[in-house]
Amino acid sequence: NLYVGAMTAAIRGHRGTLDKYIGDAIMAFWGAPVADPDHARHAVVTALEMQAALVGLNGELAAKGWPELRIGIGVNTGMMTVGDMGSPVRQSYTVMGDAVNLGSRLEGITKQYGVGIIIGEATREKLGKQVVCRELDQVRVKGKEAPVGIFEPIGLESSVTKDRLDELKLWGHALRAYRAQDWDQAEVALLNLSRMAPCPLYALYSERITRHRKEPPGDGWVGVTTFETK
């Protein structure tokens, strides 16, 4: 209840519509029932605030002798069906559609990249330069053929430090080298990144390079990662 209460406050504080609680998960959406032209930014700012609120919440949990919590958040933008849905016995105001399903898939792969938030490329495009993001990968999620770009929001443009921007610039170089199968350049960049700010993402790509050196992906490879599970 402590956790759900804190996360719900963040959602409601940024014009989000609370859809439902699903076990230990929370589902919310933006742009309905009241139109919101800035829905993508509100959703992403909410996600950032939820992760920040979790830090304070974990302090409360530690004081009680309870284990800390970690969460993954997926955000996606697109056309969907919105309205009262269900049966003659019970209905709820909710959303359905491929864009909704992709948001759920993005939440599911946050742990694969060691990040707290993943947003889809449609959301990234809507944000413009308002939020600084780090591109993570091109992925093909379970049930979908077309690959999509995935990104991690870092923070509002005004709040991101120069050191972090330098890190993101070097990461962009590493990612380009990786996709070009220039393993040497990618490894050097990843080694420097790991020294600057070690994180699971850099370790993940280092492991991928080791695997690709042993089993080269071939000329037709474009750097897309396929996930077979949700």
N, C-alpha and C positions, 0 to 999 in steps of 0.2 A: 504493500500500500504506500509506503514511503517513496518507493521508486516510481510507481505509476502516478502518484500525485505530483511529483516534481516534473516529470516529463509532460504530463498533461498541461501543467501551468505554462510551460514553454510553448506548446502548440497553440493554446488559446491566446497567448500573449502576442502571437504574430498572425492572427486572422485565420488560423487553421481550423478545419472542421474535424472534430474527433469522430472517427468512424466506429471503431470497436476496440476492445481488448481481446486478444487472442492468446490465452494462456499468459505467458510472460511478454508477449509482443503487443505493440500498439500500432494501430493503423489510422492514418489521418490523410486528409487531402485539402487542397487549396483551390479557390476559384469557384466554389459552389457551396451553399445556395446563392451567395452574393458574388457577383463578378469581381475579379481582382486581377487587373492587368499586370500586376507585379507578383503574381503567384509563385513564379520560380524562385525569385529572390527571397520571398517570405519563407518558403519551404526550406531553402538551404540555410538561411540565417537561423531558423528554428533548429535544424539539425546541429549546427555549430553550438547553439545555446544549450541543447540537450547534453552534448558531450561535456560542456563546461559545467553544467549543473551536476553532472555525475561526479565530478571531482569533489565538490562540496558534500554531496550525498555520501560518498564513500568515507569521508571523514566521520560522518554521523554513524555509519555502520561499524567502522573500526572502533569507535567509542563504546559501542554495544558488544564488542567482541565478535561481530559477524564478519563474514568474508566480503571482500569488495566485489563490485559488479562491473562487468564490461559489456558494452552493447555495440551492435552493428546497425547502421542506418542506411537504407537505400532510398534514393530520390529519383524519380523519373517524371518526364513531362510528355504529354501527348493527348490525343483525342480519346475520350472514353464515354461510356454510358453512365449517367448519373441519375439517381432517382430512388423512389421507394421500390424495393425488390424483396421477393420472398414468396410466401404462400398465403392462402386465406387465413391460416392460423397465426402467422407472424410475419411482419415485414420490417425492413429497416432501410434508412436512407443511406445509400452506399454507392460505390463505383465499381465498374467492371470493364474489362477490355485488355487488349494486348499491352497497352502502356502501363496498366496497373500490374500485370503479371511480371513485366520486366523490372519494375521497381522492387518487387518481392525477390526476384532473382539477384538483383544487385545487393540487396541486404544480405543474402545468403553467401555471397563470395567476399564480403569484407574481410573475413578471417583468413582467406587465402592470400590476401595482400598485406595483412597486418595493419589495416587502417580502420578508423571508426566510422567513416562515411564514404559512400560511393554514389556519385550521381551519373546519370546517363548523358550522352552527348547532346540530346535535345534540351535538357536542362542547362547544360553548359552554354549552349548557344544563346539561350534566353537571358543569361546572366550578364553577357557582355563583359565589361571590365570591372563590374561592381565587386566581384568576388575573385580573389586569386585562387587558381586551381592548379593541381598537379596532374598531368595525364598519367594514368596508370598502365593502360593496355588497350588493345583491341580484342574483344572477346565475342565468342559465339556461345550464348547460354543454352541450356537444355531446352529443347522444343523450338528453337529458332535457327534459321539457316543464315540470315544476314548478320554479319559482325557489327558490333557497335563499339564506339569509343567510350571508355569509362574514365572518370576523373575523381580526384579527391579535393574537396574544397579546403583551402588552407585558412582563409580568413578574409575579412573585408580589406579592400585595397589599402585603406588608410592605416590598417593595423599590422601589416606584414613588414617585418624588418628587412633591412638591406642584406643581412647575412642569409636570411631565408630565401630572398630573391636570388642571390648568388647560387645558393644550393639548387634551386629550381632550374636555373639556367644550365648548370652543369648536368643535372638530371636529364634535361632535354637533349643535351649532347649525347649522353649515354644511351638514351632510348633510340635516337636516330641511328647511332652506330650499331646497336643491337638489331634493328630492323633491316639494316644494310648487310648483316652478317659479318660486320667488321668486329670480330670478337675481341681482338687485341685492344682497340680503341675503347670499346665498351667496358672491358675489364679494368682498364686504367682509370676511366671515369668513375666506375663503381667503387674502386678501391679508395679513391680520393673522397668520394661521397661518404663512404663508411667511416673514414677518419673524421670528416666534418660533423656528421650527424648519423650515427649508426641506426638503422631501422630495418624491420623485416623485409620491406620492399626491395632494398638493395641486395640483401642476402638471397632473396627469391630469384632475382635476375642473374646473380652470380652462379647460382645452382643451375639455372636454365642454360647458361653459356657452357658450363662444364658438360652438360648433357648433349648440347648441340655440337660440341667439338667431337664427341664420340660418335654421334649419329647426326651428321649434317642434314638440315631440313630440306635442302634442294633449291633449285633455281626458282620454282614457283611459289616459294614460301614468302608470305607478306607479314609475318609476325602476329598472326591471329591465334589466340588461345581458346581452345574449345573445352567447355565444361559439360560433362556427361551426366552430372547429378545436380540437383537443386541446391 
